[in-house]
Amino acid sequence: MDTRQLRTLLAIVETGSFARAADKVALTPSAVSQQIQALESEVRASLFNRDNRPPTLTTAGHQMVEAARELVRATENALDAISGKRVVGTFAIGSVRSSAIALLPKAISRMVALHPGLKVKLRVGNSADLVQDVAAGRLDAAIIADNSVSLRELNWQPFIREPLYIIAPPGTPMTDAATLLESHPFVRFRSNVPLALMIEAELGRMNLTLNDIAEMDTVAAVTACVANGLGVSIVPHFAAIEGKVDLLRLPFGEPPVFRQIGLLKRPEGPRAQLIDELHEQLADVSGVYGVHAH
């Protein structure tokens, strides 16, 4: 098989028909059919059910499409790295469900402006899966917290170090942190992620008596609860300032607690330079809390 066959297969899937795929890859419809037949002969399986109109992917076809996407992307990445030509192809990024992900669109927009031929593919998932996907080359890089890294052969570098804040609904009278937390209903961030564990550890150290009114598994849901007057809670800086609601904010922890988010990559990956560029863009859009590479 060659990348032309794989690109043709992907064009059929993207456009929904052999005829439209022919226009996309600048071939005749018969040439498209010949390429797919040659690919099917090589893998010894039918990729399309031709009894349907339009033809639909078989189980083998779905497997081949996933493999084709990875192979085409790897080929494009390798050619870019070897030739030093302008950056094209797909840049596959993963991210945890973090308030820091709101910074990613700004950084991606800058990357695409610098590299117009670049196509960015973003996938959101849990830390464990993202680490494995970076290690296997299915992702070029992933945004995760520092203590989520479990494989020594990968490199992790922070792009943001932001403080945590106690937040309260608009109009809440100013007081000290302990009084604010104990005198109002508490919206707890309950999730098996580093941020939640960090918050729980500091609350345990403070030894406060809290009146839980709700448990939420995302920072966005926690912030929405507080903004609508349900209670007080603890979130990172960017979550505390997101939106137009003027929440009361107090630093959390003594000394103040900070959390770090960074980019995970393979040290010798073909997109290493591009990942370094993304890191600097993320650090830049993080403002005063950005962590630039040394």
MIDOSE-1310 file (N, C-alpha, C; in nm, 2 decimals, decimal comma, always signed):
residues 294
mdtr	+0,08/-0,12/+0,00/+0,00/+0,00/+0,00/+0,09/+0,12/+0,00; +0,03/+0,24/-0,05/+0,11/+0,36/-0,04/+0,01/+0,47/+0,01; +0,07/+0,59/+0,04/-0,01/+0,69/+0,10/-0,11/+0,75/+0,00; -0,09/+0,73/-0,13/-0,20/+0,78/-0,22/-0,33/+0,70/-0,20
qlrt	-0,31/+0,57/-0,18/-0,43/+0,48/-0,16/-0,50/+0,52/-0,03; -0,41/+0,54/+0,07/-0,47/+0,58/+0,20/-0,54/+0,71/+0,20; -0,48/+0,81/+0,13/-0,55/+0,94/+0,12/-0,68/+0,93/+0,04; -0,68/+0,84/-0,06/-0,81/+0,82/-0,13/-0,91/+0,76/-0,04
llai	-0,87/+0,66/+0,04/-0,97/+0,60/+0,13/-1,02/+0,71/+0,23; -0,94/+0,79/+0,28/-0,98/+0,90/+0,38/-1,07/+1,00/+0,31; -1,04/+1,03/+0,18/-1,12/+1,12/+0,10/-1,27/+1,07/+0,08; -1,28/+0,94/+0,06/-1,41/+0,88/+0,05/-1,49/+0,89/+0,17
vetg	-1,42/+0,86/+0,29/-1,49/+0,87/+0,42/-1,53/+1,02/+0,45; -1,44/+1,11/+0,41/-1,47/+1,25/+0,44/-1,58/+1,31/+0,35; -1,59/+1,27/+0,23/-1,68/+1,33/+0,13/-1,81/+1,25/+0,13; -1,81/+1,12/+0,16/-1,93/+1,04/+0,16/-1,95/+0,96/+0,03
sfar	-1,87/+0,98/-0,07/-1,89/+0,90/-0,19/-1,76/+0,89/-0,27; -1,76/+0,79/-0,36/-1,64/+0,77/-0,44/-1,63/+0,89/-0,54; -1,74/+0,93/-0,59/-1,74/+1,04/-0,70/-1,68/+1,17/-0,64; -1,73/+1,21/-0,52/-1,68/+1,33/-0,46/-1,54/+1,32/-0,42
aadk	-1,50/+1,20/-0,38/-1,36/+1,18/-0,34/-1,27/+1,19/-0,46; -1,31/+1,15/-0,58/-1,23/+1,17/-0,70/-1,20/+1,31/-0,72; -1,30/+1,40/-0,70/-1,27/+1,55/-0,72/-1,17/+1,59/-0,61; -1,18/+1,54/-0,49/-1,09/+1,59/-0,38/-0,95/+1,55/-0,40
valt	-0,93/+1,43/-0,46/-0,79/+1,38/-0,47/-0,74/+1,40/-0,62; -0,82/+1,46/-0,70/-0,79/+1,49/-0,84/-0,76/+1,36/-0,92; -0,85/+1,27/-0,91/-0,85/+1,14/-0,99/-0,98/+1,12/-1,06; -0,99/+1,03/-1,15/-1,11/+0,99/-1,21/-1,18/+0,89/-1,12
psav	-1,31/+0,88/-1,12/-1,38/+0,78/-1,04/-1,33/+0,64/-1,06; -1,30/+0,61/-1,18/-1,25/+0,47/-1,20/-1,11/+0,45/-1,14; -1,03/+0,56/-1,13/-0,90/+0,55/-1,07/-0,91/+0,53/-0,92; -1,02/+0,60/-0,86/-1,04/+0,59/-0,72/-1,08/+0,44/-0,69
sqqi	-1,17/+0,39/-0,77/-1,21/+0,25/-0,75/-1,10/+0,15/-0,76; -1,01/+0,18/-0,86/-0,89/+0,09/-0,87/-0,80/+0,09/-0,75; -0,78/+0,21/-0,70/-0,69/+0,23/-0,58/-0,75/+0,15/-0,46; -0,88/+0,16/-0,44/-0,95/+0,09/-0,33/-0,94/-0,06/-0,35
qale	-0,96/-0,10/-0,47/-0,95/-0,25/-0,50/-0,81/-0,30/-0,48; -0,71/-0,22/-0,51/-0,57/-0,26/-0,49/-0,55/-0,27/-0,34; -0,60/-0,17/-0,26/-0,58/-0,17/-0,12/-0,65/-0,29/-0,06; -0,77/-0,32/-0,10/-0,84/-0,44/-0,05/-0,77/-0,57/-0,08
sevr	-0,71/-0,57/-0,20/-0,64/-0,69/-0,24/-0,52/-0,71/-0,15; -0,45/-0,60/-0,11/-0,33/-0,61/-0,03/-0,36/-0,65/+0,12; -0,47/-0,59/+0,17/-0,51/-0,62/+0,31/-0,59/-0,75/+0,32; -0,64/-0,80/+0,20/-0,72/-0,92/+0,19/-0,85/-0,91/+0,27
aslf	-0,91/-0,80/+0,25/-1,04/-0,78/+0,32/-1,12/-0,67/+0,24; -1,25/-0,69/+0,24/-1,34/-0,59/+0,17/-1,35/-0,47/+0,27; -1,32/-0,35/+0,22/-1,33/-0,23/+0,30/-1,47/-0,16/+0,30; -1,54/-0,19/+0,19/-1,67/-0,13/+0,17/-1,77/-0,23/+0,14
nrdn	-1,89/-0,21/+0,19/-2,01/-0,30/+0,15/-2,07/-0,23/+0,03; -2,05/-0,29/-0,09/-2,09/-0,22/-0,21/-2,24/-0,25/-0,24; -2,31/-0,33/-0,16/-2,45/-0,36/-0,18/-2,53/-0,24/-0,13; -2,47/-0,15/-0,05/-2,54/-0,03/-0,01/-2,51/+0,08/-0,10
rppt	-2,60/+0,18/-0,11/-2,58/+0,30/-0,19/-2,60/+0,42/-0,11; -2,50/+0,50/-0,09/-2,36/+0,48/-0,13/-2,30/+0,37/-0,04; -2,18/+0,31/-0,09/-2,12/+0,20/-0,02/-2,08/+0,25/+0,12; -2,09/+0,16/+0,22/-2,06/+0,19/+0,36/-1,94/+0,10/+0,40
ltta	-1,87/+0,15/+0,50/-1,75/+0,08/+0,55/-1,79/-0,05/+0,62; -1,71/-0,15/+0,60/-1,72/-0,27/+0,67/-1,64/-0,26/+0,80; -1,65/-0,36/+0,89/-1,57/-0,36/+1,01/-1,42/-0,34/+0,98; -1,37/-0,42/+0,88/-1,23/-0,41/+0,84/-1,21/-0,27/+0,78
ghqm	-1,31/-0,21/+0,72/-1,29/-0,07/+0,66/-1,27/+0,03/+0,77; -1,35/+0,02/+0,88/-1,33/+0,11/+0,99/-1,19/+0,10/+1,05; -1,14/-0,02/+1,06/-1,01/-0,04/+1,12/-0,90/+0,02/+1,03; -0,93/+0,00/+0,90/-0,83/+0,05/+0,80/-0,83/+0,20/+0,80
veaa	-0,94/+0,27/+0,82/-0,95/+0,41/+0,82/-0,87/+0,47/+0,94; -0,89/+0,40/+1,05/-0,81/+0,45/+1,17/-0,66/+0,44/+1,15; -0,62/+0,32/+1,09/-0,48/+0,30/+1,06/-0,43/+0,40/+0,95; -0,51/+0,43/+0,85/-0,48/+0,52/+0,75/-0,45/+0,66/+0,80
relv	-0,54/+0,71/+0,89/-0,52/+0,84/+0,95/-0,38/+0,85/+1,02; -0,35/+0,74/+1,10/-0,22/+0,75/+1,17/-0,10/+0,74/+1,08; -0,11/+0,66/+0,97/+0,00/+0,64/+0,88/+0,02/+0,77/+0,80; -0,09/+0,83/+0,75/-0,07/+0,95/+0,67/-0,02/+1,06/+0,76
rate	-0,07/+1,07/+0,88/-0,01/+1,18/+0,97/+0,13/+1,16/+1,00; +0,17/+1,03/+1,03/+0,31/+1,00/+1,06/+0,40/+1,03/+0,94; +0,35/+1,00/+0,82/+0,43/+1,03/+0,70/+0,45/+1,18/+0,68; +0,34/+1,26/+0,69/+0,35/+1,40/+0,68/+0,45/+1,46/+0,78
nald	+0,44/+1,41/+0,90/+0,53/+1,47/+1,01/+0,67/+1,44/+0,98; +0,70/+1,31/+0,93/+0,84/+1,28/+0,90/+0,89/+1,36/+0,78; +0,81/+1,38/+0,68/+0,86/+1,46/+0,57/+0,89/+1,60/+0,60; +0,80/+1,66/+0,69/+0,83/+1,79/+0,74/+0,96/+1,80/+0,81
aisg	+0,98/+1,70/+0,90/+1,10/+1,71/+0,98/+1,23/+1,69/+0,90; +1,22/+1,60/+0,80/+1,34/+1,57/+0,71/+1,37/+1,69/+0,62; +1,26/+1,74/+0,55/+1,28/+1,84/+0,45/+1,30/+1,98/+0,50; +1,25/+2,00/+0,61/+1,25/+2,14/+0,67/+1,16/+2,23/+0,59
krvv	+1,07/+2,18/+0,52/+0,97/+2,26/+0,44/+0,87/+2,32/+0,54; +0,78/+2,40/+0,48/+0,67/+2,46/+0,57/+0,59/+2,35/+0,63; +0,54/+2,38/+0,75/+0,47/+2,28/+0,83/+0,33/+2,26/+0,77; +0,30/+2,14/+0,74/+0,17/+2,10/+0,69/+0,13/+1,97/+0,76
gtfa	+0,02/+1,92/+0,72/-0,03/+1,80/+0,78/-0,11/+1,82/+0,91; -0,13/+1,71/+0,99/-0,21/+1,72/+1,11/-0,13/+1,72/+1,23; -0,17/+1,81/+1,32/-0,10/+1,82/+1,45/-0,20/+1,77/+1,56; -0,18/+1,65/+1,61/-0,27/+1,59/+1,70/-0,24/+1,62/+1,85
igsv	-0,34/+1,69/+1,91/-0,32/+1,73/+2,05/-0,43/+1,67/+2,14; -0,39/+1,63/+2,26/-0,48/+1,59/+2,36/-0,49/+1,68/+2,47; -0,60/+1,68/+2,55/-0,61/+1,77/+2,67/-0,70/+1,70/+2,77; -0,67/+1,72/+2,90/-0,76/+1,69/+3,00/-0,87/+1,79/+3,01
rssa	-0,98/+1,76/+3,08/-1,09/+1,86/+3,09/-1,05/+1,96/+3,20; -0,97/+2,06/+3,17/-0,92/+2,15/+3,26/-0,97/+2,29/+3,22; -0,97/+2,38/+3,33/-1,00/+2,52/+3,29/-0,90/+2,58/+3,21; -0,78/+2,52/+3,21/-0,67/+2,57/+3,12/-0,69/+2,55/+2,98
iall	-0,79/+2,46/+2,95/-0,81/+2,43/+2,81/-0,87/+2,55/+2,74; -0,93/+2,64/+2,81/-0,98/+2,76/+2,75/-0,87/+2,85/+2,69; -0,75/+2,83/+2,73/-0,64/+2,90/+2,67/-0,60/+2,84/+2,53; -0,63/+2,71/+2,51/-0,59/+2,64/+2,39/-0,63/+2,70/+2,26
pkai	-0,76/+2,74/+2,25/-0,80/+2,80/+2,12/-0,72/+2,92/+2,08; -0,68/+3,00/+2,18/-0,60/+3,12/+2,15/-0,47/+3,08/+2,09; -0,41/+2,98/+2,16/-0,27/+2,93/+2,12/-0,28/+2,87/+1,98; -0,39/+2,79/+1,96/-0,40/+2,72/+1,83/-0,42/+2,82/+1,72
srmv	-0,50/+2,92/+1,74/-0,52/+3,02/+1,64/-0,39/+3,09/+1,60; -0,31/+3,11/+1,69/-0,17/+3,17/+1,66/-0,09/+3,07/+1,58; -0,10/+2,94/+1,62/-0,02/+2,84/+1,55/-0,06/+2,83/+1,40; -0,19/+2,83/+1,38/-0,25/+2,82/+1,24/-0,21/+2,94/+1,16
alhp	-0,21/+3,06/+1,23/-0,17/+3,18/+1,15/-0,03/+3,17/+1,11; +0,06/+3,11/+1,19/+0,20/+3,10/+1,16/+0,22/+2,99/+1,06; +0,14/+2,89/+1,06/+0,15/+2,77/+0,97/+0,02/+2,74/+0,90; -0,01/+2,82/+0,80/-0,15/+2,80/+0,73/-0,18/+2,66/+0,68
glkv	-0,08/+2,58/+0,65/-0,10/+2,45/+0,60/-0,12/+2,35/+0,71; -0,12/+2,39/+0,84/-0,14/+2,30/+0,95/-0,28/+2,27/+0,98; -0,32/+2,15/+1,01/-0,45/+2,11/+1,05/-0,44/+2,06/+1,19; -0,51/+2,12/+1,29/-0,50/+2,08/+1,43/-0,62/+1,99/+1,46
klrv	-0,59/+1,88/+1,53/-0,69/+1,78/+1,57/-0,68/+1,77/+1,72; -0,79/+1,81/+1,79/-0,79/+1,81/+1,94/-0,88/+1,70/+1,99; -0,83/+1,63/+2,09/-0,91/+1,53/+2,16/-0,90/+1,55/+2,31; -1,01/+1,55/+2,37/-1,02/+1,56/+2,52/-1,04/+1,43/+2,58
gnsa	-0,96/+1,40/+2,69/-0,97/+1,27/+2,75/-0,91/+1,27/+2,89; -0,90/+1,15/+2,95/-0,84/+1,15/+3,09/-0,69/+1,14/+3,08; -0,62/+1,17/+3,18/-0,47/+1,18/+3,18/-0,41/+1,04/+3,14; -0,46/+0,93/+3,20/-0,40/+0,80/+3,17/-0,40/+0,77/+3,03
dlvq	-0,51/+0,79/+2,96/-0,52/+0,76/+2,82/-0,44/+0,85/+2,74; -0,43/+0,98/+2,77/-0,35/+1,07/+2,70/-0,20/+1,04/+2,70; -0,16/+1,00/+2,82/-0,02/+0,96/+2,84/+0,02/+0,84/+2,75; -0,07/+0,74/+2,75/-0,04/+0,63/+2,66/-0,05/+0,66/+2,51
dvaa	-0,14/+0,75/+2,48/-0,15/+0,79/+2,33/-0,03/+0,87/+2,29; +0,03/+0,95/+2,38/+0,15/+1,03/+2,34/+0,27/+0,93/+2,33; +0,28/+0,83/+2,42/+0,39/+0,74/+2,42/+0,38/+0,65/+2,29; +0,26/+0,62/+2,24/+0,24/+0,53/+2,13/+0,24/+0,61/+2,00
grld	+0,25/+0,74/+2,00/+0,26/+0,82/+1,88/+0,12/+0,86/+1,82; +0,01/+0,82/+1,89/-0,12/+0,85/+1,84/-0,15/+1,00/+1,86; -0,08/+1,06/+1,96/-0,09/+1,21/+1,98/+0,05/+1,27/+1,97; +0,06/+1,38/+1,92/+0,19/+1,45/+1,92/+0,22/+1,51/+2,05
aaii	+0,12/+1,56/+2,12/+0,14/+1,62/+2,26/+0,01/+1,62/+2,33; +0,02/+1,64/+2,46/-0,10/+1,64/+2,54/-0,09/+1,74/+2,66; -0,20/+1,81/+2,69/-0,20/+1,90/+2,80/-0,25/+1,82/+2,93; -0,16/+1,81/+3,03/-0,20/+1,74/+3,15/-0,13/+1,80/+3,27
adns	-0,17/+1,77/+3,39/-0,11/+1,82/+3,51/+0,02/+1,74/+3,54; +0,11/+1,81/+3,61/+0,24/+1,75/+3,63/+0,25/+1,61/+3,69; +0,17/+1,59/+3,80/+0,17/+1,46/+3,86/+0,09/+1,35/+3,79; +0,05/+1,38/+3,67/-0,02/+1,28/+3,59/+0,07/+1,20/+3,51
vslr	+0,20/+1,24/+3,50/+0,30/+1,17/+3,41/+0,35/+1,04/+3,48; +0,33/+0,93/+3,40/+0,37/+0,80/+3,46/+0,48/+0,73/+3,38; +0,52/+0,78/+3,27/+0,62/+0,72/+3,18/+0,74/+0,80/+3,17; +0,86/+0,74/+3,21/+0,98/+0,82/+3,22/+1,03/+0,86/+3,08
elnw	+0,99/+0,78/+2,98/+1,05/+0,81/+2,84/+0,98/+0,94/+2,78; +0,88/+1,00/+2,85/+0,82/+1,12/+2,80/+0,87/+1,24/+2,87; +0,86/+1,35/+2,81/+0,90/+1,48/+2,87/+0,77/+1,56/+2,90; +0,77/+1,62/+3,01/+0,66/+1,71/+3,05/+0,72/+1,85/+3,09
qpfi	+0,66/+1,95/+3,04/+0,71/+2,09/+3,07/+0,59/+2,18/+3,10; +0,59/+2,25/+3,21/+0,47/+2,33/+3,24/+0,47/+2,46/+3,16; +0,35/+2,50/+3,12/+0,33/+2,63/+3,05/+0,25/+2,73/+3,14; +0,20/+2,68/+3,25/+0,12/+2,77/+3,33/+0,14/+2,73/+3,48
repl	+0,15/+2,83/+3,57/+0,15/+2,80/+3,71/+0,06/+2,91/+3,77; -0,07/+2,87/+3,80/-0,17/+2,96/+3,84/-0,22/+2,94/+3,98; -0,25/+3,04/+4,05/-0,30/+3,03/+4,19/-0,44/+2,98/+4,20; -0,48/+2,92/+4,31/-0,61/+2,88/+4,34/-0,68/+2,99/+4,42
yiia	-0,81/+3,01/+4,40/-0,89/+3,11/+4,47/-1,01/+3,05/+4,53; -1,05/+3,10/+4,65/-1,18/+3,08/+4,70/-1,27/+3,17/+4,63; -1,38/+3,13/+4,58/-1,47/+3,22/+4,51/-1,61/+3,21/+4,58; -1,67/+3,33/+4,58/-1,81/+3,34/+4,64/-1,90/+3,42/+4,55
ppgt	-2,03/+3,41/+4,56/-2,12/+3,48/+4,48/-2,10/+3,63/+4,48; -2,14/+3,70/+4,38/-2,13/+3,85/+4,37/-2,20/+3,91/+4,49; -2,14/+4,01/+4,55/-2,21/+4,08/+4,67/-2,18/+4,02/+4,80; -2,11/+3,91/+4,81/-2,07/+3,85/+4,93/-1,97/+3,94/+5,01
pmtd	-2,00/+3,97/+5,14/-1,91/+4,05/+5,22/-1,77/+4,00/+5,23; -1,67/+4,08/+5,22/-1,53/+4,04/+5,23/-1,50/+4,00/+5,38; -1,43/+3,89/+5,39/-1,39/+3,84/+5,52/-1,26/+3,76/+5,50; -1,22/+3,69/+5,60/-1,10/+3,60/+5,59/-1,14/+3,47/+5,53
aatl	-1,04/+3,40/+5,48/-1,06/+3,27/+5,40/-1,14/+3,17/+5,48; -1,09/+3,14/+5,61/-1,15/+3,04/+5,69/-1,30/+3,07/+5,72; -1,33/+3,20/+5,75/-1,47/+3,24/+5,78/-1,55/+3,23/+5,66; -1,50/+3,26/+5,54/-1,58/+3,25/+5,42/-1,62/+3,11/+5,39
lesh	-1,52/+3,02/+5,41/-1,55/+2,88/+5,38/-1,64/+2,81/+5,48; -1,63/+2,85/+5,61/-1,72/+2,78/+5,71/-1,85/+2,85/+5,72; -1,87/+2,97/+5,68/-2,00/+3,04/+5,70/-2,09/+3,03/+5,58; -2,05/+2,97/+5,48/-2,14/+2,96/+5,36/-2,15/+2,81/+5,31
pfvr	-2,26/+2,77/+5,24/-2,26/+2,64/+5,18/-2,14/+2,62/+5,09; -2,09/+2,50/+5,09/-1,97/+2,47/+5,01/-2,00/+2,38/+4,89; -1,96/+2,42/+4,77/-1,97/+2,34/+4,65/-1,84/+2,27/+4,63; -1,84/+2,14/+4,64/-1,71/+2,06/+4,64/-1,68/+2,01/+4,50
frsn	-1,56/+2,03/+4,46/-1,51/+1,97/+4,33/-1,46/+1,83/+4,36; -1,55/+1,74/+4,32/-1,52/+1,59/+4,35/-1,49/+1,52/+4,22; -1,36/+1,49/+4,21/-1,31/+1,43/+4,08/-1,18/+1,36/+4,11; -1,15/+1,25/+4,05/-1,02/+1,19/+4,07/-0,91/+1,25/+3,97
vpla	-0,89/+1,37/+3,99/-0,79/+1,44/+3,91/-0,69/+1,52/+4,01; -0,57/+1,55/+3,97/-0,47/+1,62/+4,06/-0,53/+1,74/+4,12; -0,60/+1,83/+4,05/-0,65/+1,95/+4,10/-0,74/+1,93/+4,22; -0,84/+1,83/+4,21/-0,93/+1,80/+4,32/-0,85/+1,75/+4,44
lmie	-0,76/+1,66/+4,41/-0,68/+1,61/+4,52/-0,60/+1,72/+4,59; -0,54/+1,81/+4,52/-0,47/+1,92/+4,57/-0,56/+2,01/+4,67; -0,68/+2,04/+4,62/-0,77/+2,12/+4,70/-0,81/+2,04/+4,83; -0,84/+1,91/+4,82/-0,87/+1,84/+4,94/-0,76/+1,83/+5,04
aelg	-0,64/+1,82/+4,99/-0,52/+1,81/+5,08/-0,51/+1,94/+5,16; -0,52/+2,05/+5,09/-0,51/+2,18/+5,16/-0,63/+2,21/+5,26; -0,75/+2,17/+5,22/-0,86/+2,18/+5,31/-0,84/+2,09/+5,43; -0,79/+1,97/+5,41/-0,76/+1,89/+5,53/-0,66/+1,95/+5,62
rmnl	-0,56/+2,02/+5,57/-0,46/+2,08/+5,65/-0,52/+2,20/+5,73; -0,61/+2,27/+5,66/-0,68/+2,38/+5,73/-0,77/+2,34/+5,84; -0,82/+2,21/+5,83/-0,90/+2,16/+5,94/-1,03/+2,24/+5,96; -1,10/+2,27/+5,85/-1,22/+2,35/+5,86/-1,35/+2,26/+5,87
tlnd	-1,46/+2,31/+5,92/-1,59/+2,25/+5,92/-1,67/+2,31/+5,81; -1,69/+2,23/+5,70/-1,76/+2,27/+5,58/-1,90/+2,22/+5,57; -1,99/+2,30/+5,52/-2,13/+2,26/+5,50/-2,15/+2,23/+5,35; -2,12/+2,11/+5,31/-2,14/+2,07/+5,17/-2,28/+2,08/+5,12
iaem	-2,30/+2,15/+5,01/-2,44/+2,16/+4,95/-2,45/+2,09/+4,82; -2,33/+2,08/+4,75/-2,33/+2,01/+4,62/-2,19/+1,96/+4,59; -2,19/+1,86/+4,50/-2,06/+1,80/+4,45/-2,07/+1,81/+4,30; -1,96/+1,86/+4,24/-1,96/+1,87/+4,09/-1,83/+1,81/+4,04
dtva	-1,83/+1,75/+3,92/-1,71/+1,68/+3,87/-1,63/+1,76/+3,77; -1,67/+1,89/+3,74/-1,60/+1,97/+3,65/-1,58/+2,11/+3,72; -1,47/+2,18/+3,68/-1,45/+2,31/+3,74/-1,55/+2,41/+3,68; -1,59/+2,39/+3,56/-1,69/+2,48/+3,50/-1,83/+2,47/+3,57
avta	-1,87/+2,35/+3,61/-1,99/+2,33/+3,69/-1,98/+2,40/+3,83; -1,87/+2,38/+3,89/-1,84/+2,44/+4,02/-1,86/+2,59/+4,01; -1,79/+2,65/+3,91/-1,80/+2,80/+3,90/-1,94/+2,85/+3,87; -2,01/+2,77/+3,79/-2,15/+2,81/+3,76/-2,24/+2,81/+3,88
cvan	-2,22/+2,71/+3,97/-2,29/+2,70/+4,09/-2,27/+2,82/+4,18; -2,14/+2,86/+4,19/-2,11/+2,98/+4,27/-2,16/+3,10/+4,21; -2,15/+3,12/+4,08/-2,20/+3,24/+4,01/-2,35/+3,26/+4,03; -2,42/+3,14/+4,05/-2,56/+3,15/+4,06/-2,61/+3,15/+4,21
glgv	-2,51/+3,17/+4,30/-2,55/+3,19/+4,44/-2,56/+3,07/+4,52; -2,52/+2,95/+4,47/-2,55/+2,83/+4,55/-2,46/+2,82/+4,67; -2,33/+2,87/+4,66/-2,24/+2,86/+4,77/-2,10/+2,91/+4,73; -2,00/+2,87/+4,81/-1,86/+2,91/+4,78/-1,79/+2,79/+4,74
sivp	-1,67/+2,81/+4,68/-1,59/+2,70/+4,64/-1,44/+2,74/+4,61; -1,37/+2,65/+4,55/-1,22/+2,68/+4,52/-1,20/+2,63/+4,38; -1,14/+2,73/+4,30/-1,11/+2,70/+4,16/-0,98/+2,77/+4,12; -0,92/+2,73/+4,01/-0,80/+2,80/+3,96/-0,83/+2,94/+3,91
hfaa	-0,72/+3,02/+3,90/-0,73/+3,16/+3,86/-0,82/+3,18/+3,74; -0,79/+3,11/+3,63/-0,86/+3,14/+3,50/-1,01/+3,10/+3,51; -1,04/+3,00/+3,59/-1,18/+2,97/+3,61/-1,25/+3,07/+3,69; -1,18/+3,13/+3,79/-1,24/+3,23/+3,87/-1,27/+3,36/+3,80
iegk	-1,20/+3,39/+3,69/-1,22/+3,52/+3,62/-1,30/+3,50/+3,49; -1,33/+3,37/+3,46/-1,40/+3,35/+3,33/-1,54/+3,40/+3,34; -1,59/+3,46/+3,23/-1,72/+3,51/+3,22/-1,73/+3,65/+3,27; -1,85/+3,71/+3,28/-1,87/+3,85/+3,32/-1,91/+3,86/+3,46
vdll	-1,93/+3,75/+3,54/-1,98/+3,76/+3,67/-1,86/+3,81/+3,76; -1,89/+3,91/+3,85/-1,78/+3,96/+3,94/-1,79/+3,89/+4,07; -1,72/+3,77/+4,07/-1,72/+3,69/+4,19/-1,62/+3,75/+4,29; -1,65/+3,73/+4,42/-1,56/+3,76/+4,53/-1,45/+3,65/+4,52
rlpf	-1,32/+3,70/+4,53/-1,21/+3,61/+4,52/-1,11/+3,63/+4,64; -1,07/+3,52/+4,70/-0,96/+3,53/+4,80/-0,86/+3,42/+4,77; -0,73/+3,45/+4,79/-0,63/+3,34/+4,77/-0,65/+3,22/+4,86; -0,63/+3,11/+4,81/-0,65/+2,98/+4,88/-0,52/+2,92/+4,93
gepp	-0,51/+2,89/+5,06/-0,40/+2,83/+5,11/-0,30/+2,92/+5,18; -0,23/+2,87/+5,28/-0,12/+2,94/+5,35/+0,00/+2,86/+5,35; +0,10/+2,88/+5,27/+0,11/+2,99/+5,17/+0,01/+2,95/+5,05; -0,02/+3,05/+4,96/-0,11/+3,03/+4,85/-0,07/+2,91/+4,77
vfrq	-0,18/+2,83/+4,73/-0,16/+2,71/+4,66/-0,16/+2,74/+4,51; -0,07/+2,68/+4,43/-0,06/+2,70/+4,29/-0,08/+2,56/+4,22; -0,13/+2,56/+4,10/-0,13/+2,43/+4,03/-0,06/+2,46/+3,89; +0,00/+2,35/+3,84/+0,07/+2,36/+3,71/+0,01/+2,27/+3,61
igll	+0,00/+2,32/+3,49/-0,04/+2,24/+3,37/+0,07/+2,25/+3,27; +0,09/+2,14/+3,20/+0,20/+2,15/+3,10/+0,18/+2,06/+2,98; +0,27/+2,06/+2,89/+0,27/+1,98/+2,76/+0,35/+1,86/+2,78; +0,30/+1,74/+2,74/+0,36/+1,62/+2,74/+0,40/+1,58/+2,60
krpe	+0,53/+1,53/+2,58/+0,57/+1,49/+2,45/+0,67/+1,39/+2,45; +0,70/+1,32/+2,34/+0,81/+1,23/+2,32/+0,94/+1,32/+2,29; +1,05/+1,29/+2,36/+1,17/+1,37/+2,34/+1,21/+1,38/+2,19; +1,20/+1,27/+2,12/+1,25/+1,27/+1,98/+1,14/+1,27/+1,88
gpra	+1,02/+1,31/+1,91/+0,91/+1,30/+1,82/+0,93/+1,39/+1,70; +0,87/+1,36/+1,59/+0,89/+1,44/+1,46/+0,83/+1,58/+1,47; +0,74/+1,60/+1,57/+0,68/+1,74/+1,58/+0,74/+1,81/+1,70; +0,86/+1,78/+1,74/+0,92/+1,84/+1,86/+0,92/+1,99/+1,85
qlid	+0,97/+2,04/+1,74/+0,98/+2,19/+1,72/+0,85/+2,25/+1,73; +0,75/+2,19/+1,66/+0,61/+2,25/+1,66/+0,55/+2,25/+1,80; +0,58/+2,14/+1,88/+0,53/+2,14/+2,02/+0,60/+2,25/+2,10; +0,72/+2,27/+2,08/+0,79/+2,38/+2,15/+0,73/+2,51/+2,12
elhe	+0,69/+2,53/+1,99/+0,62/+2,66/+1,95/+0,48/+2,67/+2,03; +0,41/+2,56/+2,03/+0,28/+2,56/+2,10/+0,30/+2,59/+2,25; +0,40/+2,53/+2,31/+0,43/+2,56/+2,45/+0,45/+2,71/+2,47; +0,53/+2,77/+2,39/+0,55/+2,92/+2,40/+0,43/+3,00/+2,38
qlad	+0,34/+2,96/+2,29/+0,22/+3,03/+2,27/+0,12/+3,01/+2,39; +0,12/+2,89/+2,45/+0,04/+2,87/+2,56/+0,09/+2,95/+2,68; +0,22/+2,95/+2,70/+0,28/+3,03/+2,81/+0,25/+3,18/+2,79; +0,25/+3,23/+2,66/+0,22/+3,37/+2,63/+0,08/+3,40/+2,66
vsgv	-0,02/+3,32/+2,62/-0,16/+3,35/+2,65/-0,20/+3,33/+2,79; -0,11/+3,27/+2,87/-0,13/+3,25/+3,02/-0,10/+3,38/+3,09; -0,04/+3,48/+3,03/-0,01/+3,61/+3,09/+0,10/+3,60/+3,20; +0,07/+3,66/+3,31/+0,17/+3,67/+3,42/+0,20/+3,53/+3,48
ygvh	+0,11/+3,44/+3,46/+0,12/+3,30/+3,51/+0,19/+3,20/+3,42; +0,22/+3,25/+3,30/+0,29/+3,17/+3,20/+0,43/+3,13/+3,24; +0,46/+3,00/+3,21/+0,60/+2,95/+3,24/+0,66/+2,92/+3,10; +0,76/+3,01/+3,07/+0,83/+2,99/+2,94/+0,95/+2,90/+2,95
ah	+0,98/+2,83/+2,84/+1,10/+2,74/+2,84/+1,23/+2,81/+2,87; +1,32/+2,75/+2,94/+1,45/+2,81/+2,97/+1,54/+2,80/+2,85
